[in-house]
Amino acid sequence: MENRHKLLIIVGSVRDGRFGPVVSSWVAEQAGLHGGFDVRVVDLAEIDIPLALPAASPKFAGEDYPRPAGMAALTEALTEADAFIVVTPEYNHSYPASLKAAIDWHFTQWTAKPVAFVSYGGLAGGRHAVLHLENVLTELHAVTIRDGLAFPNYFTAWEDGRPLDPEAPGYAKTLLDQLAWWAKALRSAREAEPYPA
């Protein structure tokens, strides 16, 4: 449908015993209920993401950028997406190296597209990680969404795969409403005129 947007949800942690897939599954459910998105989930733990990068920048190399064959599914998903939700924990007041590597292997795939954040952690609920991600993705000319979701002390705040806070679905709807608005606006703008990166 023309009014639906391709949403890519990215599971950012690859750590053993991670909680990210639980959060991502709930977020995908909320996005499905919203009705404005065709939802796809990519788990970085299933992608080959080397830390060593080629000498050239992906910004300037374009389609010729030499990515590993195991990264093809991620690159395709990023390219096709109209919008992103990044699900991230907070490690040492920042986000996982796996997520930074996945971002750095790409550039134009993020450009002029909206990105929302769902974070989880201890007392801060992953907010430090999100602040760092906002800075990085702004550099790639993505548009970050103001209203995110944060789950402090997630280890006691979830039960049976769902947050205990009864307001959580409402917060998710606000995030998704804003994301859908930006996805529509930015897709129309990209189709009307190439972004001047």
C-alpha positions in Angstrom: 0.0 0.0 0.0 1.2 3.5 -0.8 0.7 4.9 2.7 2.7 2.1 4.3 6.4 2.5 4.9 9.2 -0.1 5.0 10.4 -0.1 8.6 13.7 -1.8 9.5 14.1 -2.7 13.2 17.8 -3.3 14.0 18.7 -5.5 17.0 22.0 -3.8 18.0 23.5 -6.1 20.6 25.4 -9.4 19.8 26.4 -10.2 23.4 25.6 -13.6 24.7 22.5 -13.7 26.8 21.3 -10.3 25.4 17.9 -9.0 26.0 17.6 -7.2 22.6 15.6 -9.8 20.8 12.9 -9.6 23.5 12.6 -5.9 23.2 12.8 -6.0 19.3 10.0 -8.6 19.2 7.7 -6.4 21.3 8.6 -3.3 19.2 7.9 -5.2 16.0 4.5 -6.2 17.4 3.7 -2.6 18.2 4.8 -1.5 14.7 2.5 -4.2 13.2 -0.4 -3.0 15.3 0.2 0.6 14.2 -0.7 -0.3 10.7 1.6 2.2 8.9 4.5 0.0 8.3 5.7 -3.2 6.6 8.1 -4.4 9.3 11.4 -6.2 8.9 13.8 -7.2 11.7 17.5 -7.6 11.2 19.6 -9.1 14.0 23.2 -8.0 13.9 24.2 -11.3 15.6 23.3 -13.0 12.3 25.4 -10.7 10.1 29.1 -10.8 9.3 30.3 -7.4 10.4 34.1 -7.0 10.5 35.6 -4.2 12.5 38.3 -3.5 10.0 37.1 -1.2 7.2 38.3 -0.5 3.7 40.4 2.6 3.1 37.8 4.3 1.0 34.7 5.9 2.5 31.3 4.4 1.7 30.1 7.9 1.1 32.3 8.3 -1.9 32.7 4.7 -3.1 28.9 4.3 -3.5 27.9 0.9 -5.1 31.6 -0.1 -5.5 32.2 -0.2 -1.8 33.8 -3.6 -1.0 31.5 -5.1 1.7 31.8 -8.7 2.7 29.3 -11.1 1.1 27.8 -11.9 4.5 26.8 -8.3 4.8 24.6 -8.2 1.7 21.3 -8.8 3.5 22.0 -6.0 5.9 23.0 -3.6 3.1 19.8 -4.5 1.1 17.6 -4.0 4.1 19.1 -0.6 4.9 18.8 0.5 1.3 15.2 -0.5 0.9 14.0 0.9 4.3 12.0 4.1 4.5 12.6 4.3 8.3 14.6 2.6 11.1 14.2 1.7 14.7 17.4 1.0 16.4 17.1 -1.2 19.5 20.2 -0.8 21.7 21.4 -1.6 25.2 23.9 0.7 27.0 27.4 -0.6 27.5 29.8 1.6 29.5 27.6 4.7 28.8 27.5 4.0 25.0 26.2 1.6 22.5 27.7 -1.7 21.3 30.6 -1.9 18.9 28.5 -4.2 16.7 26.1 -1.4 16.0 28.9 1.1 15.3 30.5 -1.2 12.8 27.1 -1.8 11.1 26.6 1.9 10.8 30.2 2.6 9.6 30.0 0.1 6.8 27.2 2.2 5.2 26.5 5.8 4.5 24.0 6.7 1.8 21.6 3.9 3.1 20.9 6.2 6.1 20.8 9.5 4.3 17.6 11.5 4.5 15.7 8.8 6.4 14.2 8.9 9.9 15.7 6.9 12.8 14.0 6.2 16.1 15.5 4.6 19.2 14.4 2.1 21.7 16.9 1.6 24.5 17.3 -0.5 27.6 19.7 -0.6 30.5 20.2 0.1 34.2 19.1 3.4 35.8 19.6 5.4 32.7 17.6 3.0 30.5 20.2 3.3 27.7 19.8 7.0 27.2 23.6 7.6 27.1 23.7 5.1 24.1 21.0 7.0 22.3 22.7 10.4 22.8 25.8 9.0 21.1 23.8 7.4 18.3 22.0 10.7 17.6 25.4 12.4 17.0 26.6 9.6 14.8 23.5 9.3 12.6 23.2 13.1 12.2 26.7 13.0 10.7 25.3 10.5 8.1 22.4 12.9 7.3 19.8 10.8 8.9 16.9 12.5 10.8 16.6 11.3 14.4 13.2 11.2 16.1 12.8 13.0 19.3 10.4 10.7 21.2 12.1 7.4 21.8 11.5 4.6 24.2 13.8 3.9 27.2 13.5 1.0 29.6 15.4 1.5 32.8 16.2 -1.5 34.9 14.8 -3.7 32.2 15.6 -6.9 34.2 12.8 -6.1 36.6 10.6 -4.0 34.3 9.6 -6.8 31.8 7.7 -10.0 32.3 6.8 -12.7 29.7 8.3 -10.7 26.9 6.3 -7.5 27.6 7.1 -4.3 29.6 5.2 -4.0 32.9 4.6 -0.3 32.4 1.0 0.0 31.1 1.9 3.3 29.4 4.5 1.6 27.2 2.2 0.9 24.2 1.1 4.5 24.2 4.7 5.7 24.2 5.4 3.3 21.4 2.5 4.7 19.4 3.8 8.2 19.7 7.2 7.1 18.5 5.6 5.3 15.6 3.3 8.2 14.7 6.3 10.5 14.5 8.4 8.0 12.6 5.6 7.5 10.0 5.2 11.2 9.5 8.9 11.6 8.9 9.1 8.5 6.7 6.3 9.9 4.4 7.8 13.4 4.3 11.3 12.3 3.6 10.3 9.7 1.1 8.4 12.3 -0.8 11.3 14.7 -0.7 13.8 12.0 -1.9 11.5 11.1 -4.8 11.0 14.8 -5.8 14.7 15.7 -5.7 18.0 14.0 -4.8 19.3 14.9 -1.3 22.2 17.3 -1.6 24.7 15.3 0.5 
